[in-house]
């Protein structure tokens, strides 16, 4: 659950570390804790947002407006903590699996494992601690949500390997990062309905879009080091494929809202979400890494717009 990519082989004179010593981790955390915070990517919260938001969508979709209260707020908080822990676990596992390769890449050789700041044994223990803490949160949910949460581990541990064998690792990431749509719905209702699966499918296509944009930052280097991605597979055909991915996202979100019986407030803000996706497609420059990164990060805003749409739909139902 860590859509980080390797880039910049060691002989590239333009290479630089992807760690920023001047950030809050370097400034405020004790020296001994900093490497573990970076291992869990606490210094880069965008991945946590993208993992969290589908779960929040589902909680809002499954909760009638008049029923929302302290229990709903508590559930949203649990999902927030769970997203931090599970994203950290996914990134830690990713770095354990790729530690030898990371040591050969200038951008990643300063990460905690290849640089020796954290040993493999310590990383495994840290991973176990994150998973145990996440299990403690999961056990507070409904029986179906618990079963779904445990089942998600198959996807969590598959993703880091998928980019070595398929040009569609974004599909595996989509299945993984949007599992919260099913989990959130089940946490409220202890059941699954058509709207939950529509929401999950919408998130899947959304991830295909935003992570393909992200992958364009590193496509030349990925080709050199043998990492596969949709950016390499699609190449110059990326924009029309993204139109398809984002159109599917938009339509499936609309169907989820319709199936859940949301009111007019949903559709008004749903159109804003569609405009946001259209704007991404219009302005992203696949040849400019900064443009790709900024567009990728803007998907947090898209996710928050969708959340606002669902809440407005419940309020006007």
N, C-alpha and C positions, 0 to 999 in steps of 0.2 A: 504494500500500500504506500509505495514511495515512488512517485513518478519522476525521480531524478534520472539524469542521463549522464553518461560519461562523454567527455569531449576533450579535444586538444591533446593529441599524443605528445610525448615528452620532447620530441625534436622540434616542436612548434615554438618559435621564439616569441610569439604573441600570447603564449599560454599564461594563465594566472590561476591562483588558488580560488576555489569557490567559497572559502571561509573568509569572514570579515571580522578581524580582531577588534574593530572599533564598535561593533554592535553591542546590544544590551547584554548578551552572554559574556562577552569579553570584559565589559565594564563593571558588571554588577555581581556576577556569580563567583563564588570561590573557585580558585584555580582547579581544585580537584573535581568539581562538579561540571565545569565547562565542557569537557570532552563528551560527557554523557548527554548533556543538553543538545550538543551538536549532532551526536549520534541519533538522537530522537527527532532531529530537525526542529527543535523548539525555536531556533533562530529564523525559521522560514515557515510562517503559519499558513500560507496560502493552501498548502496541501491539506491541512487540517480543516480549513473552511470547505474545501471541495468534497471532503469525506463526510463532513457533518451535515451539510445543507440538505441532501436528499432525505436524511432521517428527520430533520425538522419539518420538511415539506409534508412528510407522511404523518407525523404527529398532528400537525395542523389540519391535514385533510381528514383524519379520523376523529377529530375532536369537535363536536358541535360548539358553536360560539358560546352558547349559554352554559355549557358544561366546563368551559375552560376556567381554571383556577389554580390553587396551589399545587395540586397533583400534576397538572400540566406543566407548570413552571419547574417542578422538581424533575419531571421526566426530561424536559429540554436540557436541564442542567446535567443530568446523568449522561445524556447523549453527548453533550459537549465534552465532559471528562472522558468518556469512552472514546471519542474521536481522537483526542490528544494521545491517549494511551495506545490505541491501535495503530494510529499513523506512526507513532514512535516505534512500536514493535515491528511494523512492516519495514521501516527504514533501517532499523538495526539489523533485521534479518537480511535485507538487501546488501548491507555493507559487509556482513559476515560472508555471504556467498561470493561477493565480488572483491574481496579484500586484496587478493593477489593482483587482479587486473587494475584496481584503483592505484596501486603502488607504481604502476607503469605510466600513469597519466598525470601530467603536471597539475591539471585542475583539481584532481581528486587525491593526489598523493599526500596532501596535508590533512586529510580527514583523520579522525581519531584512530581507526584501525590500522591503515597502512603506515601512518606516521609513528605508531607505537605508543601513542598516548593512552590507548585502551588495549588490553590484551584480548585475544579471541575468547579466552575463558571468561574474562570479566564481561565481555559483550554478551556472551551466552547467558550468564547469570542476570545481566541487566534485562535481556530479552525475556527471560523467565519471570522476572519481577514485574515487568510491564504487562505480560499476559495474565499473571495472577491478579494484578490489580484490576485489569479489565474484566476478568471473570467475576471478581467481587461486585462490580457494577452490573454485569449481565444477570447475575443471580437474583437481583432485585426486580427483574422484569417478569412478564408472564411466561408460562411454560413454553408456548410456541416461540416466543421471542428468544428464550434461552436456547432452544433447539436450533433456531436459525443462526444465532450468534456463533454457536459451536461449529455449525456447518460452514460458516464463512471462512474458517481457517484454511480450508482446502484452497480457496481462491487467494487468500493472503500469501500463502507460501508458494503458490504457482506463479504469480505475476513476475517476480524477479528472474525466473528462468525463461519466461515466455519470449523475451526479446532476443534470446539466443536461437530460437527455433522457428519463429514465425514473423512475417512482416506485419502481423496484426496484434502486437502486444497491447495496443490501445483497446482492443476488444476485451482482453482479459482484465485490463485495468477498469474498463467500464462496468464489467460484471462485478468487480470487487468494490469499487468506490461507491457504487449506488446500492449496495446491499442494504444500507440503512433505510432505503425506501420501504423494503419489506419488513425490516426489523422494527422500524418506527410504527408502522401500521399495526403490526402484531403486538407491540408493547401497549397499545391503547385498547385494542379489541380482542386480543388473543385469537385472532382469525385473520385470514387474508381474503381480500375481495378484488374484483376486476380492477378497480381504481388503483389499488396498490401495485398491481403488475403493470398497468399503464404508466404509472409514475416511475417505476423501475426501468421500463423500456425507454421512457423519455430521458432519464438520466444516463442510460447507456449510450444513446446517440449523442447526447451533450458531451460526454467524455470523449467519444471518438473525435468530436470536433476540436475541443480545446486542447487535448493532448497531442493531436496531430499538429496543431499550430505550434505547440511547445517544442515538438520534435524537430521542426524546421530550423531551430537554432543550431542544431548539432548534426545536420544530415551529412555534411562532408566528412566530419570526423567519425560519425557512426559507420559510414561506408568503409573507412580505413580500418577500424578496429573490430568490425564484424558484428555490430549491434544492429538489429533490424527494427524498422519502424514504418508506419504508414507514410511518413514524410518521404522516405526513400522509395516506397512502393508506388506512391501516387505522383511524386515529382511535380511536373508542370500541370498535372490534372487535379491538383489538390483543391483549388477553389471550387470547381463544380461539384466535387465529392462533398466538400464541406457544406455547400448549399443543401445537398441531400440530407446530410447528417442533421443540420440545424433545422431544416424544414420538418424532418421526422420528430425532432425534439419538440418543436412548437405545436405540431398537430397532436402528438401524444399527450402533452400537457393539457391541451384543450379538452381532449377526450376524457382525461382523468378528472378534470374539474366538472365536466358534464355528467360523467358517471356518478360522481359523488354528490350531485345535486347542488353545486355551489351557485351563489347568486350573481347578479350583474357586476358586483364589485370585482369578482375574479376576472371576468372577461375584459374589463376596462384595463386592469393592470397587466393581464396576460398579453395584451397588444403592446404594451410598453416593453415587456420581456422580449417579444418578437422583434421589435425595433432594435433592441440592444444587440441581438444576434445578427441582424442585418447590418448594423453599424460595424460589428467586428469584421464581417466578411468584406465590407466596403473598404475599410481602412487598413487592414493588416497587410504588411509587406513581407512576403515570405523570404525575401533576400536580406532582410534587416533583422538581425537577432534582437535588437532592442524593441522593435515593433512587435515581434512575435511574443516576447516576454511580457510586454505591457498588455497585449491583447489577451494572453493567457491569464494574467492576474485579474483582468477585468471580469472574469467569469465569477469571481466572488460576488460582484455587484449583481450580475445576472441571477445568481442563486438567491440573493436577498430580495430581488424584485419578485421572483416566483413565490417566495415565502410570503411576501406582502400580499400578493394576488390571492393566495389560498386563504389567508386570514380575512381579507376583505370579502372573499366569496362566502366564507362561513358567516360573517357578520351580516351579509345581505341575503342569505338563503331564506 
